[in-house]
Amino acid sequence: MRITRKMLQSRVDRLNVVLNRPSTAWTRLEKPGKDGHNIRSNEGHFLLDSNSPGDGWTRYALARVSYL
């Protein structure tokens, strides 16, 4: 059985629901914040990161949004 990006994405979406994490990585703000930005990152959101180095394969990794 081949594992597809859609299958991995559904697992990551379920992980965010089960762990009560934000459902999206970014939130668009009505008004710019005090720093002038129109979007805000949602700390704790899990996402599927991808990397295609050019050899015909795509690598996927589980990543989490965090503040520095």
Backbone bond lengths (Angstrom), bond angles and torsions (degrees), N, CA, C in turn:
res aa  C-N    CA-C-N  psi(-1)  N-CA   C-N-CA  omega(-1)  CA-C   N-CA-C  phi
1 M - - - 1.445 - - 1.529 109.08 -
2 R 1.291 116.81 132.62 1.460 122.68 179.54 1.528 109.70 -87.89
3 I 1.320 116.18 135.23 1.466 121.55 177.23 1.522 107.58 -92.76
4 T 1.321 116.73 124.51 1.453 121.77 -176.38 1.527 110.93 -105.09
5 R 1.328 114.69 164.65 1.464 120.53 176.72 1.538 110.44 -60.46
6 K 1.311 116.51 -38.43 1.464 120.81 179.58 1.532 111.08 -61.33
7 M 1.320 117.00 -40.16 1.463 121.22 178.26 1.523 110.80 -65.37
8 L 1.330 116.49 -44.89 1.468 120.33 178.86 1.526 111.00 -63.98
9 Q 1.338 117.07 -41.86 1.460 120.81 -179.50 1.527 111.24 -63.60
10 S 1.324 117.74 -37.49 1.466 119.71 178.13 1.526 111.10 -66.22
11 R 1.333 117.86 -34.71 1.472 121.39 176.32 1.521 111.18 -67.08
12 V 1.323 117.09 -41.57 1.465 121.22 178.94 1.531 110.06 -66.09
13 D 1.330 117.21 -41.16 1.469 120.73 177.34 1.528 110.72 -60.91
14 R 1.325 115.96 -42.52 1.475 120.77 178.88 1.528 110.94 -65.22
15 L 1.323 117.17 -38.93 1.462 121.64 177.87 1.525 110.88 -60.36
16 N 1.329 117.68 -42.02 1.463 121.26 177.45 1.526 111.60 -63.19
17 V 1.336 117.07 -37.30 1.469 120.60 179.28 1.524 110.70 -69.53
18 V 1.332 117.01 -48.36 1.467 121.79 -176.63 1.526 111.48 -63.12
19 L 1.328 117.20 -39.31 1.461 121.21 -178.62 1.531 112.91 -89.34
20 N 1.338 116.42 5.20 1.468 122.24 178.12 1.536 111.18 57.01
21 R 1.318 115.96 47.75 1.462 123.03 178.23 1.522 109.03 -99.55
22 P 1.333 118.79 162.53 1.467 120.53 176.75 1.533 110.30 -58.88
23 S 1.344 116.23 144.74 1.465 120.40 -176.50 1.527 112.98 -82.09
24 T 1.333 118.27 -16.45 1.463 121.41 177.89 1.525 109.70 -128.17
25 A 1.332 115.58 155.88 1.461 120.52 -178.70 1.525 112.27 -78.05
26 W 1.332 116.57 -27.88 1.466 121.01 -176.24 1.516 110.52 -132.52
27 T 1.329 116.79 149.73 1.457 123.34 174.99 1.520 108.19 -122.51
28 R 1.332 116.25 126.81 1.460 121.05 177.28 1.529 108.36 -81.85
29 L 1.322 116.45 129.53 1.460 122.17 -177.65 1.524 110.67 -92.15
30 E 1.332 116.04 145.72 1.465 121.49 176.80 1.527 110.37 -63.82
31 K 1.319 115.19 -46.53 1.464 121.18 179.34 1.528 108.02 -120.09
32 P 1.321 117.31 147.17 1.472 118.29 176.89 1.521 110.94 -58.52
33 G 1.332 116.35 142.37 1.462 121.25 178.76 1.511 111.44 -71.60
34 K 1.319 115.15 -177.44 1.461 119.71 -178.43 1.529 112.48 -63.66
35 D 1.365 116.14 -21.34 1.461 119.30 177.36 1.528 112.11 -91.45
36 G 1.343 117.53 0.20 1.456 121.54 176.63 1.511 115.44 89.40
37 H 1.336 118.51 1.19 1.459 121.24 -178.60 1.528 111.44 -87.86
38 N 1.341 116.03 149.28 1.456 121.75 179.96 1.517 113.07 -95.65
39 I 1.336 117.85 -8.83 1.460 120.94 178.21 1.524 109.85 -128.63
40 R 1.339 114.57 156.17 1.460 121.28 -179.19 1.527 107.65 -132.76
41 S 1.317 117.24 136.30 1.463 120.31 178.00 1.524 109.72 -78.89
42 N 1.332 115.67 147.37 1.462 122.21 179.36 1.522 108.83 -101.44
43 E 1.326 115.79 100.37 1.454 120.94 -177.21 1.525 110.73 -61.81
44 G 1.321 115.73 135.00 1.461 121.47 177.49 1.513 114.02 100.10
45 H 1.336 118.17 -12.28 1.462 121.17 -179.55 1.522 110.05 -68.75
46 F 1.348 116.66 132.18 1.453 121.76 174.50 1.521 108.60 -90.34
47 L 1.338 116.32 139.70 1.454 120.25 178.50 1.513 110.27 -140.80
48 L 1.326 115.47 162.22 1.445 122.04 179.91 1.521 107.74 -96.60
49 D 1.322 116.22 113.91 1.459 122.34 179.92 1.521 108.44 -95.70
50 S 1.337 117.06 141.74 1.465 119.82 -179.55 1.519 111.07 -127.05
51 N 1.336 114.75 151.16 1.457 122.13 179.70 1.525 107.85 -141.74
52 S 1.332 116.38 124.93 1.463 121.86 177.22 1.524 108.46 -118.03
53 P 1.342 117.96 96.86 1.465 120.85 -175.32 1.524 114.67 -75.66
54 G 1.318 119.61 -2.85 1.448 121.33 176.90 1.514 114.80 101.89
55 D 1.317 118.15 5.72 1.460 120.50 -179.72 1.533 112.52 -98.16
56 G 1.340 116.61 11.37 1.455 120.37 178.91 1.517 114.46 92.96
57 W 1.324 117.53 -4.07 1.453 121.98 179.97 1.525 109.40 -117.61
58 T 1.311 116.14 148.72 1.459 121.12 174.92 1.509 108.25 -113.64
59 R 1.320 116.10 132.14 1.462 121.52 178.71 1.517 109.16 -103.75
60 Y 1.320 116.24 137.61 1.454 122.35 179.74 1.513 109.87 -116.34
61 A 1.338 115.44 146.40 1.459 120.93 178.30 1.524 108.96 -141.44
62 L 1.307 116.27 147.60 1.457 121.66 175.13 1.532 107.73 -83.48
63 A 1.327 116.60 126.16 1.457 121.70 -178.75 1.525 109.15 -126.27
64 R 1.328 116.10 158.26 1.463 121.39 179.16 1.518 108.35 -129.72
65 V 1.330 116.72 137.28 1.451 121.93 178.00 1.519 108.47 -75.85
66 S 1.322 116.87 129.78 1.469 120.67 178.00 1.523 109.67 -145.27
67 Y 1.307 115.76 157.53 1.458 121.53 177.91 1.526 108.69 -89.50
68 L 1.290 115.42 150.94 1.474 120.23 176.35 1.489 110.89 -88.22
